[in-house]
Amino acid sequence: MKIVTIIVLVAIALFILLPILSGNARIPTSMSATEIGHFIGGFASYWIDALKSALSAL
């Protein structure tokens, strides 16, 4: 059971950290709507591009 928990936590961390580490989603410096919107937009565009790349390879 502990192994499954660790695997799930690592998967969640990668899901969140990959867009940030790649530079697509900058961490918001304030809680303004514009900053949050840029973060979510970068996050979404990273995963959309990743899915497009993965599906085009098939």
N, CA, C and O atoms as a Maestro MAE file, in Angstrom:
{
 s_m_m2io_version
 :::
 2.0.0
}

f_m_ct {
 s_m_title
 :::
 protein
 m_atom[232] {
  # First column is atom index #
  i_m_mmod_type
  r_m_x_coord
  r_m_y_coord
  r_m_z_coord
  i_m_residue_number
  s_m_chain_name
  s_m_pdb_residue_name
  s_m_pdb_atom_name
  i_m_atomic_number
  :::
  1 25 0.819 -1.194 0.000 1 A "MET " " N  " 7
  2 3 0.000 0.000 0.000 1 A "MET " " CA " 6
  3 2 0.867 1.264 0.000 1 A "MET " " C  " 6
  4 15 0.494 2.275 -0.594 1 A "MET " " O  " 8
  5 25 2.020 1.202 0.664 2 A "LYS " " N  " 7
  6 3 2.899 2.368 0.726 2 A "LYS " " CA " 6
  7 2 3.496 2.672 -0.639 2 A "LYS " " C  " 6
  8 15 3.693 3.839 -0.978 2 A "LYS " " O  " 8
  9 25 3.785 1.654 -1.419 3 A "ILE " " N  " 7
  10 3 4.367 1.848 -2.742 3 A "ILE " " CA " 6
  11 2 3.377 2.571 -3.648 3 A "ILE " " C  " 6
  12 15 3.764 3.474 -4.390 3 A "ILE " " O  " 8
  13 25 2.122 2.187 -3.596 4 A "VAL " " N  " 7
  14 3 1.099 2.822 -4.429 4 A "VAL " " CA " 6
  15 2 0.965 4.297 -4.047 4 A "VAL " " C  " 6
  16 15 0.824 5.148 -4.926 4 A "VAL " " O  " 8
  17 25 1.004 4.604 -2.775 5 A "THR " " N  " 7
  18 3 0.909 5.982 -2.310 5 A "THR " " CA " 6
  19 2 2.084 6.805 -2.819 5 A "THR " " C  " 6
  20 15 1.902 7.936 -3.270 5 A "THR " " O  " 8
  21 25 3.271 6.253 -2.750 6 A "ILE " " N  " 7
  22 3 4.465 6.956 -3.224 6 A "ILE " " CA " 6
  23 2 4.388 7.186 -4.722 6 A "ILE " " C  " 6
  24 15 4.742 8.266 -5.195 6 A "ILE " " O  " 8
  25 25 3.940 6.205 -5.471 7 A "ILE " " N  " 7
  26 3 3.829 6.342 -6.922 7 A "ILE " " CA " 6
  27 2 2.806 7.414 -7.282 7 A "ILE " " C  " 6
  28 15 3.036 8.209 -8.193 7 A "ILE " " O  " 8
  29 25 1.685 7.440 -6.577 8 A "VAL " " N  " 7
  30 3 0.656 8.451 -6.837 8 A "VAL " " CA " 6
  31 2 1.186 9.850 -6.513 8 A "VAL " " C  " 6
  32 15 0.951 10.784 -7.280 8 A "VAL " " O  " 8
  33 25 1.887 10.010 -5.407 9 A "LEU " " N  " 7
  34 3 2.440 11.314 -5.036 9 A "LEU " " CA " 6
  35 2 3.486 11.784 -6.045 9 A "LEU " " C  " 6
  36 15 3.533 12.969 -6.375 9 A "LEU " " O  " 8
  37 25 4.319 10.877 -6.536 10 A "VAL " " N  " 7
  38 3 5.321 11.241 -7.542 10 A "VAL " " CA " 6
  39 2 4.637 11.643 -8.848 10 A "VAL " " C  " 6
  40 15 5.062 12.598 -9.498 10 A "VAL " " O  " 8
  41 25 3.593 10.929 -9.233 11 A "ALA " " N  " 7
  42 3 2.875 11.262 -10.461 11 A "ALA " " CA " 6
  43 2 2.215 12.642 -10.354 11 A "ALA " " C  " 6
  44 15 2.250 13.417 -11.310 11 A "ALA " " O  " 8
  45 25 1.625 12.950 -9.215 12 A "ILE " " N  " 7
  46 3 1.006 14.258 -9.009 12 A "ILE " " CA " 6
  47 2 2.075 15.355 -9.029 12 A "ILE " " C  " 6
  48 15 1.874 16.413 -9.625 12 A "ILE " " O  " 8
  49 25 3.208 15.097 -8.377 13 A "ALA " " N  " 7
  50 3 4.285 16.085 -8.361 13 A "ALA " " CA " 6
  51 2 4.811 16.348 -9.767 13 A "ALA " " C  " 6
  52 15 5.070 17.499 -10.121 13 A "ALA " " O  " 8
  53 25 4.972 15.310 -10.569 14 A "LEU " " N  " 7
  54 3 5.431 15.491 -11.945 14 A "LEU " " CA " 6
  55 2 4.404 16.246 -12.769 14 A "LEU " " C  " 6
  56 15 4.768 17.098 -13.580 14 A "LEU " " O  " 8
  57 25 3.135 15.951 -12.575 15 A "PHE " " N  " 7
  58 3 2.067 16.625 -13.302 15 A "PHE " " CA " 6
  59 2 2.091 18.122 -13.029 15 A "PHE " " C  " 6
  60 15 1.831 18.920 -13.930 15 A "PHE " " O  " 8
  61 25 2.395 18.505 -11.815 16 A "ILE " " N  " 7
  62 3 2.420 19.916 -11.449 16 A "ILE " " CA " 6
  63 2 3.767 20.561 -11.769 16 A "ILE " " C  " 6
  64 15 3.807 21.700 -12.232 16 A "ILE " " O  " 8
  65 25 4.867 19.852 -11.528 17 A "LEU " " N  " 7
  66 3 6.188 20.459 -11.655 17 A "LEU " " CA " 6
  67 2 6.728 20.523 -13.073 17 A "LEU " " C  " 6
  68 15 7.519 21.419 -13.370 17 A "LEU " " O  " 8
  69 25 6.343 19.625 -13.955 18 A "LEU " " N  " 7
  70 3 6.896 19.646 -15.308 18 A "LEU " " CA " 6
  71 2 6.628 20.955 -16.047 18 A "LEU " " C  " 6
  72 15 7.556 21.498 -16.647 18 A "LEU " " O  " 8
  73 25 5.404 21.490 -16.032 19 A "PRO " " N  " 7
  74 3 5.201 22.780 -16.698 19 A "PRO " " CA " 6
  75 2 5.986 23.924 -16.053 19 A "PRO " " C  " 6
  76 15 6.431 24.838 -16.748 19 A "PRO " " O  " 8
  77 25 6.156 23.879 -14.750 20 A "ILE " " N  " 7
  78 3 6.885 24.935 -14.053 20 A "ILE " " CA " 6
  79 2 8.363 24.853 -14.388 20 A "ILE " " C  " 6
  80 15 8.990 25.872 -14.678 20 A "ILE " " O  " 8
  81 25 8.926 23.653 -14.351 21 A "LEU " " N  " 7
  82 3 10.347 23.486 -14.630 21 A "LEU " " CA " 6
  83 2 10.693 23.752 -16.088 21 A "LEU " " C  " 6
  84 15 11.817 24.156 -16.389 21 A "LEU " " O  " 8
  85 25 9.755 23.534 -16.993 22 A "SER " " N  " 7
  86 3 10.016 23.799 -18.402 22 A "SER " " CA " 6
  87 2 9.940 25.288 -18.726 22 A "SER " " C  " 6
  88 15 10.420 25.712 -19.777 22 A "SER " " O  " 8
  89 25 9.359 26.072 -17.860 23 A "GLY " " N  " 7
  90 3 9.267 27.504 -18.064 23 A "GLY " " CA " 6
  91 2 7.971 27.952 -18.703 23 A "GLY " " C  " 6
  92 15 7.791 29.148 -18.933 23 A "GLY " " O  " 8
  93 25 7.070 27.046 -18.997 24 A "ASN " " N  " 7
  94 3 5.789 27.423 -19.599 24 A "ASN " " CA " 6
  95 2 4.848 28.057 -18.591 24 A "ASN " " C  " 6
  96 15 4.118 28.988 -18.932 24 A "ASN " " O  " 8
  97 25 4.852 27.583 -17.381 25 A "ALA " " N  " 7
  98 3 3.966 28.112 -16.338 25 A "ALA " " CA " 6
  99 2 4.831 28.749 -15.251 25 A "ALA " " C  " 6
  100 15 5.447 28.061 -14.437 25 A "ALA " " O  " 8
  101 25 4.861 30.075 -15.262 26 A "ARG " " N  " 7
  102 3 5.622 30.779 -14.241 26 A "ARG " " CA " 6
  103 2 4.811 30.843 -12.955 26 A "ARG " " C  " 6
  104 15 3.600 31.060 -12.994 26 A "ARG " " O  " 8
  105 25 5.464 30.657 -11.828 27 A "ILE " " N  " 7
  106 3 4.785 30.700 -10.535 27 A "ILE " " CA " 6
  107 2 4.314 32.131 -10.285 27 A "ILE " " C  " 6
  108 15 5.106 33.065 -10.408 27 A "ILE " " O  " 8
  109 25 3.043 32.320 -9.937 28 A "PRO " " N  " 7
  110 3 2.538 33.676 -9.715 28 A "PRO " " CA " 6
  111 2 3.227 34.346 -8.531 28 A "PRO " " C  " 6
  112 15 3.432 33.732 -7.484 28 A "PRO " " O  " 8
  113 25 3.582 35.624 -8.718 29 A "THR " " N  " 7
  114 3 4.209 36.366 -7.625 29 A "THR " " CA " 6
  115 2 3.177 37.007 -6.714 29 A "THR " " C  " 6
  116 15 3.469 37.314 -5.558 29 A "THR " " O  " 8
  117 25 1.976 37.210 -7.226 30 A "SER " " N  " 7
  118 3 0.885 37.746 -6.408 30 A "SER " " CA " 6
  119 2 -0.377 36.956 -6.728 30 A "SER " " C  " 6
  120 15 -0.400 36.151 -7.659 30 A "SER " " O  " 8
  121 25 -1.394 37.188 -5.967 31 A "MET " " N  " 7
  122 3 -2.646 36.459 -6.164 31 A "MET " " CA " 6
  123 2 -3.621 37.226 -7.052 31 A "MET " " C  " 6
  124 15 -4.835 37.076 -6.921 31 A "MET " " O  " 8
  125 25 -3.085 38.052 -7.960 32 A "SER " " N  " 7
  126 3 -3.972 38.797 -8.854 32 A "SER " " CA " 6
  127 2 -4.532 37.857 -9.916 32 A "SER " " C  " 6
  128 15 -3.957 36.810 -10.215 32 A "SER " " O  " 8
  129 25 -5.656 38.257 -10.469 33 A "ALA " " N  " 7
  130 3 -6.315 37.418 -11.465 33 A "ALA " " CA " 6
  131 2 -5.447 37.240 -12.705 33 A "ALA " " C  " 6
  132 15 -5.454 36.171 -13.315 33 A "ALA " " O  " 8
  133 25 -4.705 38.270 -13.083 34 A "THR " " N  " 7
  134 3 -3.844 38.194 -14.260 34 A "THR " " CA " 6
  135 2 -2.725 37.176 -14.055 34 A "THR " " C  " 6
  136 15 -2.449 36.365 -14.940 34 A "THR " " O  " 8
  137 25 -2.088 37.219 -12.899 35 A "GLU " " N  " 7
  138 3 -0.995 36.285 -12.604 35 A "GLU " " CA " 6
  139 2 -1.496 34.842 -12.573 35 A "GLU " " C  " 6
  140 15 -0.856 33.949 -13.129 35 A "GLU " " O  " 8
  141 25 -2.617 34.616 -11.936 36 A "ILE " " N  " 7
  142 3 -3.193 33.272 -11.860 36 A "ILE " " CA " 6
  143 2 -3.593 32.795 -13.248 36 A "ILE " " C  " 6
  144 15 -3.402 31.626 -13.582 36 A "ILE " " O  " 8
  145 25 -4.144 33.688 -14.052 37 A "GLY " " N  " 7
  146 3 -4.537 33.338 -15.406 37 A "GLY " " CA " 6
  147 2 -3.353 32.957 -16.277 37 A "GLY " " C  " 6
  148 15 -3.436 32.012 -17.061 37 A "GLY " " O  " 8
  149 25 -2.250 33.686 -16.146 38 A "HIS " " N  " 7
  150 3 -1.047 33.342 -16.906 38 A "HIS " " CA " 6
  151 2 -0.496 31.985 -16.470 38 A "HIS " " C  " 6
  152 15 -0.021 31.205 -17.297 38 A "HIS " " O  " 8
  153 25 -0.564 31.708 -15.161 39 A "PHE " " N  " 7
  154 3 -0.082 30.417 -14.661 39 A "PHE " " CA " 6
  155 2 -0.929 29.275 -15.205 39 A "PHE " " C  " 6
  156 15 -0.395 28.285 -15.705 39 A "PHE " " O  " 8
  157 25 -2.239 29.411 -15.108 40 A "ILE " " N  " 7
  158 3 -3.136 28.352 -15.578 40 A "ILE " " CA " 6
  159 2 -3.035 28.194 -17.096 40 A "ILE " " C  " 6
  160 15 -3.070 27.077 -17.612 40 A "ILE " " O  " 8
  161 25 -2.909 29.313 -17.804 41 A "GLY " " N  " 7
  162 3 -2.755 29.249 -19.248 41 A "GLY " " CA " 6
  163 2 -1.468 28.547 -19.670 41 A "GLY " " C  " 6
  164 15 -1.477 27.738 -20.599 41 A "GLY " " O  " 8
  165 25 -0.375 28.850 -19.000 42 A "GLY " " N  " 7
  166 3 0.889 28.178 -19.291 42 A "GLY " " CA " 6
  167 2 0.837 26.709 -18.946 42 A "GLY " " C  " 6
  168 15 1.373 25.871 -19.671 42 A "GLY " " O  " 8
  169 25 0.190 26.399 -17.836 43 A "PHE " " N  " 7
  170 3 0.031 25.012 -17.397 43 A "PHE " " CA " 6
  171 2 -0.763 24.212 -18.432 43 A "PHE " " C  " 6
  172 15 -0.373 23.110 -18.818 43 A "PHE " " O  " 8
  173 25 -1.883 24.790 -18.872 44 A "ALA " " N  " 7
  174 3 -2.737 24.106 -19.839 44 A "ALA " " CA " 6
  175 2 -2.046 23.982 -21.197 44 A "ALA " " C  " 6
  176 15 -2.129 22.937 -21.843 44 A "ALA " " O  " 8
  177 25 -1.369 25.038 -21.628 45 A "SER " " N  " 7
  178 3 -0.719 24.967 -22.941 45 A "SER " " CA " 6
  179 2 0.407 23.937 -22.944 45 A "SER " " C  " 6
  180 15 0.646 23.287 -23.962 45 A "SER " " O  " 8
  181 25 1.100 23.781 -21.820 46 A "TYR " " N  " 7
  182 3 2.145 22.760 -21.744 46 A "TYR " " CA " 6
  183 2 1.561 21.367 -21.956 46 A "TYR " " C  " 6
  184 15 2.085 20.586 -22.751 46 A "TYR " " O  " 8
  185 25 0.477 21.055 -21.248 47 A "TRP " " N  " 7
  186 3 -0.090 19.716 -21.340 47 A "TRP " " CA " 6
  187 2 -0.788 19.486 -22.678 47 A "TRP " " C  " 6
  188 15 -0.802 18.359 -23.173 47 A "TRP " " O  " 8
  189 25 -1.367 20.526 -23.273 48 A "ILE " " N  " 7
  190 3 -1.952 20.377 -24.592 48 A "ILE " " CA " 6
  191 2 -0.862 20.077 -25.618 48 A "ILE " " C  " 6
  192 15 -1.026 19.192 -26.457 48 A "ILE " " O  " 8
  193 25 0.251 20.812 -25.554 49 A "ASP " " N  " 7
  194 3 1.368 20.556 -26.473 49 A "ASP " " CA " 6
  195 2 1.961 19.162 -26.249 49 A "ASP " " C  " 6
  196 15 2.334 18.479 -27.203 49 A "ASP " " O  " 8
  197 25 2.045 18.749 -24.990 50 A "ALA " " N  " 7
  198 3 2.588 17.420 -24.693 50 A "ALA " " CA " 6
  199 2 1.674 16.326 -25.251 50 A "ALA " " C  " 6
  200 15 2.154 15.340 -25.810 50 A "ALA " " O  " 8
  201 25 0.376 16.499 -25.102 51 A "LEU " " N  " 7
  202 3 -0.570 15.509 -25.645 51 A "LEU " " CA " 6
  203 2 -0.542 15.498 -27.168 51 A "LEU " " C  " 6
  204 15 -0.620 14.430 -27.774 51 A "LEU " " O  " 8
  205 25 -0.432 16.669 -27.800 52 A "LYS " " N  " 7
  206 3 -0.328 16.722 -29.261 52 A "LYS " " CA " 6
  207 2 0.912 15.990 -29.734 52 A "LYS " " C  " 6
  208 15 0.855 15.234 -30.703 52 A "LYS " " O  " 8
  209 25 2.028 16.206 -29.064 53 A "SER " " N  " 7
  210 3 3.270 15.539 -29.439 53 A "SER " " CA " 6
  211 2 3.168 14.025 -29.260 53 A "SER " " C  " 6
  212 15 3.629 13.258 -30.105 53 A "SER " " O  " 8
  213 25 2.567 13.610 -28.163 54 A "ALA " " N  " 7
  214 3 2.436 12.182 -27.901 54 A "ALA " " CA " 6
  215 2 1.511 11.512 -28.912 54 A "ALA " " C  " 6
  216 15 1.796 10.408 -29.378 54 A "ALA " " O  " 8
  217 25 0.411 12.170 -29.249 55 A "LEU " " N  " 7
  218 3 -0.534 11.585 -30.194 55 A "LEU " " CA " 6
  219 2 -0.020 11.618 -31.619 55 A "LEU " " C  " 6
  220 15 -0.352 10.736 -32.410 55 A "LEU " " O  " 8
  221 25 0.781 12.612 -31.964 56 A "SER " " N  " 7
  222 3 1.321 12.663 -33.323 56 A "SER " " CA " 6
  223 2 2.406 11.603 -33.520 56 A "SER " " C  " 6
  224 15 2.669 11.187 -34.649 56 A "SER " " O  " 8
  225 25 3.030 11.168 -32.435 57 A "ALA " " N  " 7
  226 3 4.044 10.120 -32.532 57 A "ALA " " CA " 6
  227 2 3.412 8.750 -32.787 57 A "ALA " " C  " 6
  228 15 4.079 7.829 -33.259 57 A "ALA " " O  " 8
  229 25 2.147 8.627 -32.477 58 A "LEU " " N  " 7
  230 3 1.462 7.360 -32.711 58 A "LEU " " CA " 6
  231 2 1.135 7.268 -34.149 58 A "LEU " " C  " 6
  232 15 0.550 6.278 -34.587 58 A "LEU " " O  " 8
  :::
 }
 m_bond[231] {
  # First column is bond index #
  i_m_from
  i_m_to
  i_m_order
  :::
  1 1 2 1
  2 2 3 1
  3 3 4 2
  4 3 5 1
  5 5 6 1
  6 6 7 1
  7 7 8 2
  8 7 9 1
  9 9 10 1
  10 10 11 1
  11 11 12 2
  12 11 13 1
  13 13 14 1
  14 14 15 1
  15 15 16 2
  16 15 17 1
  17 17 18 1
  18 18 19 1
  19 19 20 2
  20 19 21 1
  21 21 22 1
  22 22 23 1
  23 23 24 2
  24 23 25 1
  25 25 26 1
  26 26 27 1
  27 27 28 2
  28 27 29 1
  29 29 30 1
  30 30 31 1
  31 31 32 2
  32 31 33 1
  33 33 34 1
  34 34 35 1
  35 35 36 2
  36 35 37 1
  37 37 38 1
  38 38 39 1
  39 39 40 2
  40 39 41 1
  41 41 42 1
  42 42 43 1
  43 43 44 2
  44 43 45 1
  45 45 46 1
  46 46 47 1
  47 47 48 2
  48 47 49 1
  49 49 50 1
  50 50 51 1
  51 51 52 2
  52 51 53 1
  53 53 54 1
  54 54 55 1
  55 55 56 2
  56 55 57 1
  57 57 58 1
  58 58 59 1
  59 59 60 2
  60 59 61 1
  61 61 62 1
  62 62 63 1
  63 63 64 2
  64 63 65 1
  65 65 66 1
  66 66 67 1
  67 67 68 2
  68 67 69 1
  69 69 70 1
  70 70 71 1
  71 71 72 2
  72 71 73 1
  73 73 74 1
  74 74 75 1
  75 75 76 2
  76 75 77 1
  77 77 78 1
  78 78 79 1
  79 79 80 2
  80 79 81 1
  81 81 82 1
  82 82 83 1
  83 83 84 2
  84 83 85 1
  85 85 86 1
  86 86 87 1
  87 87 88 2
  88 87 89 1
  89 89 90 1
  90 90 91 1
  91 91 92 2
  92 91 93 1
  93 93 94 1
  94 94 95 1
  95 95 96 2
  96 95 97 1
  97 97 98 1
  98 98 99 1
  99 99 100 2
  100 99 101 1
  101 101 102 1
  102 102 103 1
  103 103 104 2
  104 103 105 1
  105 105 106 1
  106 106 107 1
  107 107 108 2
  108 107 109 1
  109 109 110 1
  110 110 111 1
  111 111 112 2
  112 111 113 1
  113 113 114 1
  114 114 115 1
  115 115 116 2
  116 115 117 1
  117 117 118 1
  118 118 119 1
  119 119 120 2
  120 119 121 1
  121 121 122 1
  122 122 123 1
  123 123 124 2
  124 123 125 1
  125 125 126 1
  126 126 127 1
  127 127 128 2
  128 127 129 1
  129 129 130 1
  130 130 131 1
  131 131 132 2
  132 131 133 1
  133 133 134 1
  134 134 135 1
  135 135 136 2
  136 135 137 1
  137 137 138 1
  138 138 139 1
  139 139 140 2
  140 139 141 1
  141 141 142 1
  142 142 143 1
  143 143 144 2
  144 143 145 1
  145 145 146 1
  146 146 147 1
  147 147 148 2
  148 147 149 1
  149 149 150 1
  150 150 151 1
  151 151 152 2
  152 151 153 1
  153 153 154 1
  154 154 155 1
  155 155 156 2
  156 155 157 1
  157 157 158 1
  158 158 159 1
  159 159 160 2
  160 159 161 1
  161 161 162 1
  162 162 163 1
  163 163 164 2
  164 163 165 1
  165 165 166 1
  166 166 167 1
  167 167 168 2
  168 167 169 1
  169 169 170 1
  170 170 171 1
  171 171 172 2
  172 171 173 1
  173 173 174 1
  174 174 175 1
  175 175 176 2
  176 175 177 1
  177 177 178 1
  178 178 179 1
  179 179 180 2
  180 179 181 1
  181 181 182 1
  182 182 183 1
  183 183 184 2
  184 183 185 1
  185 185 186 1
  186 186 187 1
  187 187 188 2
  188 187 189 1
  189 189 190 1
  190 190 191 1
  191 191 192 2
  192 191 193 1
  193 193 194 1
  194 194 195 1
  195 195 196 2
  196 195 197 1
  197 197 198 1
  198 198 199 1
  199 199 200 2
  200 199 201 1
  201 201 202 1
  202 202 203 1
  203 203 204 2
  204 203 205 1
  205 205 206 1
  206 206 207 1
  207 207 208 2
  208 207 209 1
  209 209 210 1
  210 210 211 1
  211 211 212 2
  212 211 213 1
  213 213 214 1
  214 214 215 1
  215 215 216 2
  216 215 217 1
  217 217 218 1
  218 218 219 1
  219 219 220 2
  220 219 221 1
  221 221 222 1
  222 222 223 1
  223 223 224 2
  224 223 225 1
  225 225 226 1
  226 226 227 1
  227 227 228 2
  228 227 229 1
  229 229 230 1
  230 230 231 1
  231 231 232 2
  :::
 }
}
